[in-house]
Amino acid sequence: MNRNKTVIAVLMLVSLAIFLPVSAAQHEEKRLYLGVVNGQVRDGRTVEVQRTPGDQILYQAGGTSPVPQKLRIRNAEARSGERGTVNITVKESETIMAINLTLLVDGRRQKISWEAQGMDVLVAVAPTATQVELRSDGPVTLRVPVEFRGSVEVPLEIIGESGGRDNSLSGVVPGN
């Protein structure tokens, strides 16, 4: 049986942090509140904001939930970072989010082995892992057009896959 766990982390600039179950135990939505922010104008066209999320764990499996063989980060671009991390960039309309991710397997930091597959990034998980955690240990960088006003939502969809590809899109939060 193909058991997949989906976590959608939405990094946003709003006034409330909300944690909602999306559907059954297979999907979980997490909204990370970055707060009301002012940024720095870059090249006269974009405002750049950096904030460290309060909850740095973006995906977690193990213990009572099955550990996936790979993690799929949807609609993302990647490049290798320092000390075995990976830098992920997600674009939503005219907003760009950049985040540096660290992989912990069985409580130990592990070099991230990744590959691009279409519009997704696949992160390999050790087959002997009993716990896996994908986290952001640094700030999240958001770039928005200088004339933009209001709240921003950038979906970062992370899906744990234990076999075949999960084609389910339930629980995806569209950006504004």
C-alpha positions as CSV (number, residue, x, y, z in Angstrom):
1,M,0.0,0.0,0.0
2,N,1.4,3.4,-1.0
3,R,1.1,5.6,2.2
4,N,2.1,9.2,1.6
5,K,2.1,12.1,4.0
6,T,1.8,15.6,2.7
7,V,2.8,18.7,4.5
8,I,2.1,22.1,3.1
9,A,4.1,24.9,4.7
10,V,2.8,28.4,3.8
11,L,5.1,31.2,4.7
12,M,3.1,34.4,4.9
13,L,2.9,38.0,6.1
14,V,-0.4,38.3,8.0
15,S,-1.7,38.9,11.4
16,L,-2.5,35.4,12.6
17,A,-0.8,32.0,12.6
18,I,-3.3,29.2,11.9
19,F,-2.8,25.4,12.1
20,L,-5.5,23.4,10.3
21,P,-6.0,19.8,9.5
22,V,-6.7,19.4,5.8
23,S,-8.1,15.9,5.4
24,A,-7.7,12.8,7.5
25,A,-4.2,11.9,8.8
26,Q,-2.5,11.8,5.4
27,H,-2.5,15.6,4.8
28,E,-1.5,18.4,7.2
29,E,-1.3,22.1,6.5
30,K,1.0,24.3,8.4
31,R,1.0,28.1,8.2
32,L,4.1,29.8,9.5
33,Y,3.6,33.4,10.6
34,L,6.5,35.7,9.7
35,G,4.8,38.9,11.1
36,V,4.3,42.3,9.8
37,V,7.5,43.3,8.1
38,N,9.3,46.1,6.3
39,G,12.0,45.2,3.8
40,Q,14.8,46.7,1.9
41,V,14.3,48.0,-1.7
42,R,16.6,46.1,-4.2
43,D,17.2,47.4,-7.8
44,G,14.3,49.9,-7.4
45,R,11.7,47.2,-8.3
46,T,11.6,44.6,-5.5
47,V,11.4,44.7,-1.7
48,E,13.4,42.0,0.1
49,V,12.4,40.7,3.5
50,Q,14.3,38.2,5.7
51,R,12.7,36.5,8.7
52,T,13.3,33.3,10.6
53,P,10.1,31.3,11.1
54,G,9.2,30.5,14.7
55,D,8.6,26.8,13.8
56,Q,11.6,25.7,11.7
57,I,10.4,22.1,11.2
58,L,8.7,22.0,7.8
59,Y,8.3,18.2,7.4
60,Q,8.5,15.4,10.0
61,A,7.8,11.7,9.7
62,G,8.7,8.7,11.8
63,G,7.6,7.3,15.1
64,T,4.0,6.4,14.5
65,S,3.9,7.6,10.8
66,P,5.8,5.7,8.0
67,V,9.1,7.2,6.8
68,P,9.0,8.1,3.1
69,Q,11.7,6.9,0.6
70,K,11.8,10.4,-0.9
71,L,10.5,13.9,-0.3
72,R,9.0,15.8,-3.3
73,I,9.0,19.6,-3.1
74,R,6.5,20.8,-5.7
75,N,7.0,23.7,-8.0
76,A,10.4,24.5,-6.7
77,E,13.9,25.1,-8.0
78,A,17.0,24.0,-6.1
79,R,20.7,24.5,-5.8
80,S,23.2,22.9,-3.4
81,G,24.1,25.0,-0.4
82,E,26.8,24.9,2.2
83,R,27.4,22.0,4.6
84,G,25.1,19.6,2.8
85,T,22.0,21.9,2.7
86,V,19.9,22.8,-0.3
87,N,18.6,26.2,-1.3
88,I,15.0,26.1,-2.5
89,T,13.3,28.9,-4.5
90,V,9.5,29.0,-5.0
91,K,7.8,31.5,-7.2
92,E,4.1,32.5,-6.8
93,S,2.9,35.1,-9.1
94,E,5.4,38.0,-8.7
95,T,6.5,36.9,-5.3
96,I,9.7,34.8,-4.8
97,M,10.6,32.9,-1.7
98,A,14.0,31.5,-1.0
99,I,14.7,29.1,1.9
100,N,17.7,27.0,2.9
101,L,16.8,23.4,4.0
102,T,18.5,21.0,6.3
103,L,17.8,17.2,6.4
104,L,17.9,15.3,9.7
105,V,17.7,11.5,9.6
106,D,17.3,9.7,12.9
107,G,18.2,13.0,14.7
108,R,21.5,13.5,12.8
109,R,22.2,16.1,10.2
110,Q,22.6,14.4,6.7
111,K,23.9,15.8,3.4
112,I,20.9,16.4,1.1
113,S,21.0,14.4,-2.1
114,W,18.5,15.9,-4.5
115,E,17.5,16.0,-8.1
116,A,15.2,18.1,-10.3
117,Q,12.3,16.3,-11.8
118,G,10.2,18.6,-14.0
119,M,8.9,21.4,-11.8
120,D,9.7,19.5,-8.6
121,V,12.7,18.8,-6.5
122,L,13.2,15.2,-5.1
123,V,15.1,14.7,-1.9
124,A,16.4,11.2,-1.2
125,V,15.8,9.6,2.2
126,A,18.1,6.9,3.6
127,P,16.2,3.5,3.3
128,T,17.2,2.6,6.9
129,A,15.8,5.8,8.4
130,T,13.3,5.6,11.2
131,Q,12.7,9.3,11.5
132,V,13.1,12.1,9.0
133,E,12.9,15.9,9.4
134,L,13.2,18.7,6.9
135,R,13.8,22.1,8.5
136,S,14.9,25.6,7.9
137,D,17.6,26.7,10.2
138,G,18.1,30.1,8.7
139,P,15.9,33.0,7.6
140,V,13.3,32.9,4.8
141,T,13.8,35.5,2.1
142,L,10.7,37.0,0.4
143,R,11.0,39.3,-2.6
144,V,7.8,41.2,-3.6
145,P,7.3,44.0,-6.1
146,V,7.9,47.4,-4.6
147,E,4.4,48.6,-5.2
148,F,2.9,45.5,-3.5
149,R,0.7,46.0,-0.4
150,G,-1.1,43.4,1.7
151,S,-0.5,39.9,2.9
152,V,1.6,37.3,1.0
153,E,1.1,33.6,0.8
154,V,3.7,31.4,-0.9
155,P,2.9,27.6,-0.8
156,L,5.8,25.3,-0.1
157,E,4.4,21.8,-0.7
158,I,6.4,18.9,0.6
159,I,5.2,15.4,0.0
160,G,6.6,12.2,1.5
161,E,6.5,9.4,-1.0
162,S,6.8,5.7,-0.1
163,G,6.7,4.2,-3.5
164,G,4.8,5.5,-6.5
165,R,4.1,9.1,-7.3
166,D,1.3,10.8,-5.3
167,N,-0.9,12.7,-7.7
168,S,-3.2,14.0,-5.0
169,L,-3.5,17.8,-4.8
170,S,-5.9,18.0,-1.9
171,G,-4.9,20.5,0.7
172,V,-2.9,22.8,-1.7
173,V,-3.3,26.4,-0.6
174,P,-3.3,28.8,-3.6
175,G,-1.3,32.0,-3.1
176,N,-2.8,35.4,-3.2
